[in-house]
Amino acid sequence: MRVQLGIIDRYLLREASSGWLAVTLVLMLLMMGSGFARFLGRAAAGKLPQEMVLKLVALSSIEYLVVILPISLMLGIMLALGRLYRDNEMAAIAAAGFGLQRLYRPFMPLLLTVAVLTAWLSIDLSPWASGRVNQLRDMGRQEATELQAFAAGQFRSIMDGKGVFYTEALDHKHGLFTNVFVRVKSEEDTVLILAKSGRQEVDPKTRARILVLQNGYRYEGEPGEADYLITAFKEHGVRISPPRVVTNLKSSAKPFQSLLKSSDKSDWIELNWRLSVPLTVLLLGLMAVPLSHSKPREGRYGRLVLALVIYLMYSNLLTVGRVATDEGKLPVFIGIWAIHLGLMVYIFWLLGSREGWWRRPKLISADSGRSGAPA
């Protein structure tokens, strides 16, 4: 059965949605800025190619969303309701018959949408992004190491030992070589290259390195034989095979189907962790409604501090529980699901306190009732 949202429902949903989007955007910009500075620092230190920085930031932003969406939803709802309480609009809405439980109705479409989005990110997209980030990091570190491996006055092995490189002088700032010698051994013949200068380039698609040599000679043939082919060139490129990077997939980067079929304990823990992430969205969203209630003279942001404290405690407990579960100190139910259950109990207690479920009804004695009756 389709539920029709009234004018007040749509108004509350619009306020909460705009608040959620604004908070998500701000947190994403902060996280991406921090990640960009971190990757840029590694690139400046020569530990990562500069062309990989933006790609790593984009992939890391997918991982950030899994963390940001639950807290941004809670803050978005609380900011919207906090403004309504401050402007006394909630008093008018309550007079229209909107109790605390009825107040959940307009927020449920937003809660379910964000929960489904977070489930997709946690189960499928974020592990893929995590695996790609690890692969690019390993590839970047290896490329950076190989690009810096050339040293002036020393013979260096290239192309998995099939070639030898030598340069008399090297300008690290511009990546230029002077008086270059290259020897490449193949199954058919041997190639010797002598060049007055050269530079390094990286193919952005295949990640293969190319030595661009200038003003030199290429000698092709077999040692000890007289049928050498000598070629003079102004510019000649020597393609070096891309680095072979083997990245061991961690449980956090494995596909969901692999976790379902795996019998490994770490994979089982990771599976439960991913399934519990959408529950975090629902719990924080449900908690935001009663927690945002404020008195007329109470500040708009007073409840936000309490909400952030509760979120930090909840998040830290989940982190500690996950670590204890990985180390085998706690079972999965206690290390992960019991913490969510504890927040459920707190939300239930919060609702009961607001709705007066725990208050004892006042008993009126028969004598007190007769004393007020007319004679």
C-alpha positions as CSV (number, residue, x, y, z in Angstrom):
1,M,0.0,0.0,0.0
2,R,1.4,3.4,-1.0
3,V,1.7,5.9,1.8
4,Q,0.8,9.4,0.9
5,L,2.9,12.2,2.4
6,G,1.0,15.3,3.5
7,I,2.2,18.9,3.3
8,I,3.9,18.7,6.7
9,D,5.5,15.4,5.8
10,R,7.0,16.8,2.6
11,Y,8.1,19.9,4.4
12,L,10.0,17.9,7.1
13,L,11.5,15.6,4.5
14,R,12.7,18.5,2.4
15,E,14.3,20.2,5.4
16,A,16.1,17.0,6.5
17,S,17.2,16.1,3.0
18,S,18.7,19.5,2.3
19,G,20.5,19.3,5.7
20,W,21.8,15.9,5.0
21,L,23.1,16.8,1.5
22,A,24.8,20.0,2.9
23,V,26.5,18.1,5.7
24,T,27.6,15.3,3.4
25,L,29.1,17.8,0.9
26,V,31.1,19.6,3.6
27,L,32.4,16.4,5.2
28,M,33.3,15.0,1.7
29,L,35.3,18.1,0.9
30,L,37.1,17.9,4.2
31,M,38.0,14.3,3.8
32,M,39.0,14.6,0.1
33,G,41.1,17.7,1.0
34,S,42.9,15.7,3.7
35,G,43.4,12.7,1.3
36,F,44.6,15.0,-1.5
37,A,47.2,16.5,0.8
38,R,48.4,13.1,2.0
39,F,48.8,11.7,-1.5
40,L,50.4,14.9,-2.8
41,G,52.9,14.7,0.0
42,R,53.8,11.2,-1.0
43,A,54.2,12.3,-4.6
44,A,56.4,15.2,-3.6
45,A,58.6,12.8,-1.7
46,G,59.0,10.7,-4.8
47,K,57.0,7.7,-3.3
48,L,54.1,8.1,-5.8
49,P,53.8,9.3,-9.4
50,Q,52.1,12.6,-9.6
51,E,49.6,11.5,-12.3
52,M,48.1,8.9,-9.8
53,V,47.2,11.5,-7.1
54,L,43.8,12.5,-8.5
55,K,42.8,8.9,-9.3
56,L,43.7,7.8,-5.8
57,V,41.7,10.7,-4.3
58,A,38.6,9.8,-6.4
59,L,38.8,6.2,-5.4
60,S,39.3,7.0,-1.7
61,S,36.3,9.3,-1.8
62,I,34.1,6.1,-2.3
63,E,35.6,4.7,0.9
64,Y,34.9,7.9,2.7
65,L,31.2,7.8,1.8
66,V,30.7,4.7,3.9
67,V,31.9,6.5,7.0
68,I,30.3,9.9,6.1
69,L,26.7,8.9,5.2
70,P,25.6,7.6,8.6
71,I,26.9,10.6,10.6
72,S,25.7,13.1,7.9
73,L,22.2,11.7,8.0
74,M,22.0,12.0,11.8
75,L,23.4,15.6,11.7
76,G,21.1,16.5,8.8
77,I,17.9,15.4,10.7
78,M,19.0,17.1,13.9
79,L,19.9,20.4,12.2
80,A,16.5,20.4,10.5
81,L,14.5,19.6,13.7
82,G,16.7,21.9,15.8
83,R,15.8,24.8,13.7
84,L,12.1,23.9,13.9
85,Y,12.3,23.7,17.7
86,R,14.1,27.0,17.9
87,D,11.6,28.8,15.7
88,N,8.7,27.2,17.6
89,E,7.5,25.5,14.4
90,M,7.6,22.1,16.1
91,A,5.0,23.4,18.6
92,A,2.6,24.2,15.8
93,I,3.4,20.8,14.1
94,A,2.7,19.0,17.4
95,A,-0.6,20.9,17.7
96,A,-1.5,19.5,14.3
97,G,-1.3,16.0,15.8
98,F,2.3,15.1,15.1
99,G,3.6,13.1,18.0
100,L,7.1,11.8,18.3
101,Q,6.2,8.4,16.7
102,R,4.3,10.2,14.0
103,L,7.3,12.3,13.4
104,Y,9.2,9.3,12.0
105,R,6.9,9.0,9.0
106,P,8.4,11.8,6.8
107,F,12.0,10.7,7.5
108,M,11.5,7.0,6.6
109,P,12.0,7.5,2.8
110,L,15.3,9.3,3.5
111,L,16.4,6.7,6.0
112,L,15.7,3.8,3.7
113,T,17.3,5.5,0.7
114,V,20.5,6.3,2.5
115,A,20.6,2.8,4.1
116,V,20.2,1.2,0.6
117,L,22.9,3.5,-0.8
118,T,25.2,2.7,2.1
119,A,24.6,-1.0,1.7
120,W,25.6,-0.9,-2.0
121,L,28.7,1.1,-1.1
122,S,29.7,-1.1,1.8
123,I,29.0,-4.5,0.1
124,D,30.1,-3.8,-3.5
125,L,31.6,-0.5,-4.5
126,S,33.8,0.4,-1.5
127,P,35.7,-3.0,-1.5
128,W,36.4,-2.6,-5.2
129,A,37.7,0.9,-4.6
130,S,39.8,-0.3,-1.7
131,G,41.4,-3.0,-3.9
132,R,42.1,-0.5,-6.6
133,V,43.7,2.0,-4.2
134,N,46.0,-0.7,-2.8
135,Q,46.9,-1.8,-6.3
136,L,47.7,1.7,-7.5
137,R,49.7,2.4,-4.3
138,D,51.8,-0.7,-4.8
139,M,52.2,0.1,-8.5
140,G,53.1,3.7,-7.7
141,R,55.6,2.8,-5.1
142,Q,57.3,0.4,-7.5
143,E,57.3,2.9,-10.4
144,A,58.7,5.6,-8.2
145,T,61.4,3.3,-7.0
146,E,62.3,2.2,-10.5
147,L,62.3,5.7,-11.8
148,Q,64.7,6.7,-9.1
149,A,66.8,3.6,-9.5
150,F,69.0,5.1,-12.3
151,A,72.2,6.7,-10.8
152,A,75.0,8.4,-12.7
153,G,78.1,6.4,-13.2
154,Q,76.5,3.0,-12.3
155,F,75.2,0.2,-14.5
156,R,71.6,-0.6,-13.7
157,S,69.6,-3.7,-14.7
158,I,66.3,-3.0,-16.5
159,M,63.5,-5.0,-18.2
160,D,63.6,-7.8,-15.6
161,G,67.4,-8.4,-16.1
162,K,67.2,-8.4,-19.9
163,G,68.8,-5.0,-20.3
164,V,71.5,-2.8,-18.8
165,F,71.4,1.0,-18.5
166,Y,74.3,3.4,-17.9
167,T,74.4,7.2,-17.9
168,E,77.4,9.4,-17.2
169,A,75.4,12.3,-15.7
170,L,71.8,12.6,-14.5
171,D,69.7,15.8,-13.9
172,H,67.2,14.7,-11.2
173,K,65.2,17.9,-11.4
174,H,64.4,17.6,-15.1
175,G,65.0,13.8,-15.4
176,L,67.6,14.2,-18.2
177,F,70.5,11.8,-19.0
178,T,73.8,12.6,-20.6
179,N,76.0,10.1,-22.5
180,V,73.7,7.1,-22.3
181,F,74.5,3.4,-22.9
182,V,71.8,0.8,-23.2
183,R,72.2,-2.9,-23.9
184,V,69.1,-5.1,-24.5
185,K,69.4,-8.9,-25.0
186,S,66.6,-10.7,-26.7
187,E,66.2,-14.3,-28.1
188,E,67.1,-13.2,-31.6
189,D,69.9,-10.7,-31.2
190,T,71.5,-8.0,-29.0
191,V,70.9,-4.3,-29.3
192,L,73.4,-1.7,-28.2
193,I,72.4,2.0,-28.1
194,L,74.7,4.9,-27.5
195,A,73.1,8.4,-27.2
196,K,74.3,11.8,-26.2
197,S,71.2,12.5,-24.1
198,G,67.9,11.1,-23.0
199,R,64.9,11.4,-20.7
200,Q,62.3,9.2,-19.1
201,E,58.6,9.1,-19.9
202,V,55.6,7.0,-18.6
203,D,52.8,5.8,-20.8
204,P,49.6,6.8,-18.9
205,K,47.6,3.9,-20.3
206,T,49.9,0.9,-20.0
207,R,52.2,2.4,-17.2
208,A,55.1,1.3,-19.4
209,R,58.3,3.3,-19.1
210,I,59.9,4.7,-22.2
211,L,63.6,5.8,-22.4
212,V,63.6,8.5,-25.1
213,L,67.2,8.8,-26.4
214,Q,68.5,11.5,-28.6
215,N,71.3,11.9,-31.1
216,G,72.9,8.5,-31.1
217,Y,73.5,5.2,-32.7
218,R,71.8,1.8,-32.5
219,Y,73.9,-1.4,-33.1
220,E,71.9,-4.5,-33.7
221,G,73.5,-8.0,-34.1
222,E,75.2,-10.9,-32.3
223,P,78.5,-10.4,-30.5
224,G,81.4,-11.9,-32.4
225,E,79.7,-11.6,-35.8
226,A,80.4,-9.0,-38.5
227,D,76.8,-8.5,-39.7
228,Y,75.9,-5.6,-37.4
229,L,73.1,-3.2,-38.4
230,I,74.1,0.3,-37.5
231,T,71.4,3.0,-37.4
232,A,71.9,6.7,-36.6
233,F,69.0,8.5,-35.0
234,K,67.9,11.9,-33.7
235,E,65.4,10.4,-31.3
236,H,64.8,6.8,-30.4
237,G,62.5,5.3,-27.8
238,V,63.2,2.2,-25.8
239,R,60.1,0.7,-24.3
240,I,60.5,-0.9,-20.9
241,S,57.9,-3.4,-19.8
242,P,55.5,-2.1,-17.1
243,P,56.1,-3.1,-13.5
244,R,54.6,-6.4,-12.5
245,V,52.7,-5.7,-9.3
246,V,51.2,-8.5,-7.3
247,T,48.7,-7.2,-4.7
248,N,47.4,-9.6,-2.1
249,L,43.7,-8.9,-1.6
250,K,42.8,-8.2,2.0
251,S,39.4,-9.2,3.3
252,S,38.2,-5.6,3.1
253,A,38.9,-5.6,-0.6
254,K,37.4,-9.0,-1.6
255,P,34.1,-9.2,-3.5
256,F,31.0,-10.0,-1.6
257,Q,30.6,-13.3,-3.4
258,S,34.1,-14.4,-2.4
259,L,33.3,-13.7,1.3
260,L,30.1,-15.8,1.1
261,K,32.0,-18.8,-0.3
262,S,35.0,-18.4,1.9
263,S,35.6,-20.4,5.1
264,D,38.3,-18.1,6.4
265,K,37.6,-16.5,9.8
266,S,38.7,-13.0,8.7
267,D,36.4,-13.2,5.6
268,W,33.5,-14.2,7.9
269,I,34.2,-11.2,10.2
270,E,34.4,-8.9,7.2
271,L,31.1,-10.2,5.8
272,N,29.3,-9.4,9.1
273,W,30.9,-6.0,9.2
274,R,29.7,-5.1,5.8
275,L,26.2,-6.3,6.5
276,S,26.1,-4.3,9.7
277,V,27.0,-0.9,8.1
278,P,23.5,-0.2,6.7
279,L,22.1,-0.9,10.2
280,T,24.3,2.0,11.5
281,V,22.5,4.4,9.2
282,L,19.1,3.3,10.4
283,L,20.0,3.4,14.1
284,L,21.6,6.9,13.9
285,G,18.6,8.2,11.9
286,L,16.2,6.7,14.4
287,M,18.1,8.2,17.3
288,A,18.3,11.7,15.7
289,V,14.5,12.3,16.1
290,P,14.1,12.0,19.9
291,L,17.6,13.3,20.6
292,S,16.9,16.5,18.7
293,H,14.0,17.6,21.0
294,S,15.0,20.8,22.8
295,K,13.3,23.2,25.1
296,P,12.2,26.6,23.9
297,R,15.2,28.5,25.5
298,E,17.7,25.8,24.7
299,G,20.2,26.5,22.0
300,R,20.0,25.0,18.5
301,Y,23.3,23.2,18.7
302,G,23.2,22.0,22.3
303,R,21.8,18.6,21.3
304,L,24.4,18.3,18.5
305,V,27.2,18.1,21.0
306,L,25.5,15.2,22.9
307,A,24.8,13.5,19.5
308,L,28.4,13.7,18.5
309,V,29.6,12.4,21.9
310,I,27.2,9.4,21.5
311,Y,28.4,8.8,17.9
312,L,32.0,8.9,18.9
313,M,31.4,6.4,21.7
314,Y,29.4,4.2,19.4
315,S,32.0,4.4,16.6
316,N,34.9,3.8,18.9
317,L,33.2,0.8,20.4
318,L,32.6,-0.6,17.0
319,T,36.3,-0.1,16.1
320,V,37.5,-1.7,19.4
321,G,35.0,-4.6,18.9
322,R,36.2,-5.1,15.3
323,V,39.8,-5.3,16.4
324,A,39.0,-7.6,19.3
325,T,37.1,-9.8,16.9
326,D,39.9,-9.9,14.4
327,E,42.3,-10.9,17.2
328,G,40.0,-13.7,18.3
329,K,39.3,-12.2,21.7
330,L,35.6,-11.8,21.1
331,P,33.0,-13.6,19.0
332,V,31.4,-11.9,16.0
333,F,28.1,-11.4,17.8
334,I,29.6,-9.6,20.8
335,G,32.3,-7.7,18.9
336,I,30.0,-6.3,16.2
337,W,26.3,-7.0,16.7
338,A,26.1,-6.5,20.4
339,I,27.2,-2.9,20.0
340,H,24.4,-2.3,17.6
341,L,22.0,-4.0,20.0
342,G,23.2,-1.7,22.8
343,L,22.4,1.4,20.7
344,M,19.0,-0.1,19.9
345,V,18.3,-0.4,23.6
346,Y,19.4,3.2,24.2
347,I,17.1,4.5,21.4
348,F,14.2,2.5,22.9
349,W,14.9,4.0,26.3
350,L,15.1,7.5,24.7
351,L,11.7,7.0,23.0
352,G,10.2,5.8,26.2
353,S,11.5,8.7,28.2
354,R,10.1,11.2,25.6
355,E,6.7,9.4,25.4
356,G,6.4,8.8,29.1
357,W,6.4,5.0,28.9
358,W,8.4,4.7,32.1
359,R,6.3,7.1,34.2
360,R,4.1,5.6,36.9
361,P,0.5,6.9,36.7
362,K,-0.6,9.0,39.6
363,L,-3.2,7.3,41.8
364,I,-6.1,9.5,43.1
365,S,-7.5,8.3,46.3
366,A,-11.3,8.1,46.9
367,D,-11.1,10.5,49.9
368,S,-9.3,13.2,47.9
369,G,-12.0,12.8,45.2
370,R,-14.9,13.2,47.7
371,S,-13.3,16.2,49.5
372,G,-13.5,18.2,46.3
373,A,-17.2,17.3,45.8
374,P,-19.9,19.9,46.5
375,A,-21.9,19.4,49.7
